[in-house]
Amino acid sequence: MNALLCRGLGPIENLAWVDVESPPCGPRQVRFRTTVATLGFMDVLMVRGLYQHKPSLPYIPGSVSAGVVTEVGAEVKAIRVGQRVSASAMSGAFAEERVADEEVLLVTPDDMDDEQATSLRLTFTPSYLALVVRARLQAAETLVVTGATGGISYSAMQLGRHLGARVIGAVGSDAKVAYLRQQGFAEAINYSRESFKDRVNALTEGRGADVIFEVIGGEIFEQSLRCINAGGRVLVLGFASGRIGQVPANLPLLKNAAVMGSFLGGWKKHDPQGIAAMTREIVRILSESGMRTPIARTFKMAEGAQAMKALLSRTVSGKIMLVP
Ligand SMILES: NC(=O)c1ccc[n+]([C@@H]2O[C@H](COP(=O)([O-])OP(=O)(O)OC[C@H]3O[C@@H](n4cnc5c(N)ncnc54)[C@H](OP(=O)(O)O)[C@@H]3O)[C@@H](O)[C@H]2O)c1
C-alpha cells in the first residue's frame, strides 16, 4: 500500500508518499480501506517532534480516518467485512489501508458520510467532553471560544449554541470574524488587534465569561483568567500558539473559578467505554440537530506536507481532509 511516511521527526517537508508493507491484522484488529482522513493539530505537532507522545520511527502520521472494512481478526465480534468505520488512534491514518484495534473503531451511521464520521472524532467528541462533561455548561451561560473557526473550536461554538448558551467567538483575523458572522455568530472578538480580556469584560458588562474554551495558550490563556466570571470555568484544551500559559493562583481564588484540563486522549486511557458512549451521544445530537463539521479543503495524502503547511498558516476555517 502507499502511505505518508515520517522517517525522522522535524521539518514536515521530510514526509514522503511511498510504498510500504501492509501491517498484519491481529485477532482483535480490523483492516479497512481508507476513504478519507482528517488532519488534526496534534498530527502536525507529532511530525515536528513537538507533541508529548514521540512515535517510534519510521511511522505513518495521522490519528483519525474512515473507510470500508476488508478484513476482521478472528476474535472480533461486532464488526463485519463491508461495514463503514472510523478509527481514532495516535498514528496510521494517512495511508491507503489501516489496521486498527477493535476498541478504537466506530461503525459509521447510515445517515452520516465518512468525512463527518472521521471529523467528529477530533471536533465534536472532544468539545462534548469539555463543555458537557467537564465544564457542565448551562443554558443562558456565556461561553467564549478561542481559535473559534478552527476544527475543535468551531464544534464548541455550534455545541454551545445548541445547548442554549450565549456564544462569543474569539479569532485572529477580520476574515475569521466575518466567517463567524456569516455563520450566524454575531458576537466576535479579533484578539490580533484588540485586547481579549477587555473585549470579553465589555461584552459581559464586566462580569466575565462563565466558560472559556481555550485552545491557544500563552498570553490568551493568561488573559482568560482575568475575564472569567465568579464561579466560572477556564477549559484548557491545547496550546496552538506554542506557549503553555501560567496560572497565578490568586486569580482563580479571587473569582472562585476553576482552571480545568479537558483532554480526550487522556480520558480515553482511563475510560474508553465512556468516550465511546459520549461519541454515540454526539452522533445522536448531530443527527437530530443537523450540526456538521465544516470542511475547509481536501488534499491528496501525497500532498500531506502542503496540507500541514495550510493548517499552520492560520488562514483556514474548518477541517482539512486528506484522501488517498
Ligand atoms: N484537549 C483535547 O481533547 C483536544 C482535542 C483536539 C484538539 N485539541 C487542541 O486544540 C487546538 C486546536 O486544534 P484543531 O485541530 O482544532 O486545530 P486547527 O483547526 O488548526 O485550529 C487551531 C486554531 O488555533 C489558532 N492559532 C493560534 N496560534 C496559532 C499558531 N501559531 N499556529 C496555528 N494555529 C494557531 C488558529 O486560530 P486564529 O488564527 O483564529 O487564532 C487556528 O484556527 C490544538 O492545540 C490541539 O492540540 C485538543
The ligand as a Gaussian input file, in Angstrom:
#p B3LYP/6-31G(d) Opt

LIG

0 1
 N       -7.828000      18.559000      24.511000
 C       -8.345000      17.855000      23.525000
 O       -9.028000      16.843000      23.742000
 C       -8.080000      18.315000      22.120000
 C       -8.670000      17.679000      21.018000
 C       -8.420000      18.185000      19.729000
 C       -7.576000      19.295000      19.587000
 N       -7.010000      19.851000      20.696000
 C       -6.115000      21.022000      20.617000
 O       -6.886000      22.122000      20.206000
 C       -6.058000      23.009000      19.448000
 C       -6.715000      23.243000      18.098000
 O       -6.737000      22.021000      17.354000
 P       -7.501000      21.911000      15.949000
 O       -7.259000      20.538000      15.435000
 O       -8.876000      22.439000      16.106000
 O       -6.590000      22.910000      15.084000
 P       -6.971000      23.996000      13.944000
 O       -8.217000      23.607000      13.247000
 O       -5.732000      24.162000      13.159000
 O       -7.252000      25.305000      14.781000
 C       -6.230000      25.911000      15.527000
 C       -6.542000      27.383000      15.707000
 O       -5.543000      27.904000      16.586000
 C       -5.298000      29.253000      16.261000
 N       -3.855000      29.527000      16.364000
 C       -3.311000      30.432000      17.173000
 N       -1.978000      30.449000      17.065000
 C       -1.662000      29.530000      16.133000
 C       -0.439000      29.106000      15.558000
 N        0.743000      29.612000      15.958000
 N       -0.475000      28.142000      14.603000
 C       -1.637000      27.610000      14.212000
 N       -2.857000      27.967000      14.740000
 C       -2.854000      28.927000      15.687000
 C       -5.846000      29.496000      14.862000
 O       -6.923000      30.399000      15.017000
 P       -6.707000      32.006000      14.959000
 O       -5.898000      32.292000      13.734000
 O       -8.109000      32.494000      14.869000
 O       -6.006000      32.375000      16.238000
 C       -6.443000      28.154000      14.420000
 O       -7.727000      28.296000      13.850000
 C       -4.683000      22.348000      19.350000
 O       -3.861000      22.887000      20.374000
 C       -4.977000      20.893000      19.608000
 O       -3.871000      20.208000      20.139000
 C       -7.256000      19.397000      21.938000

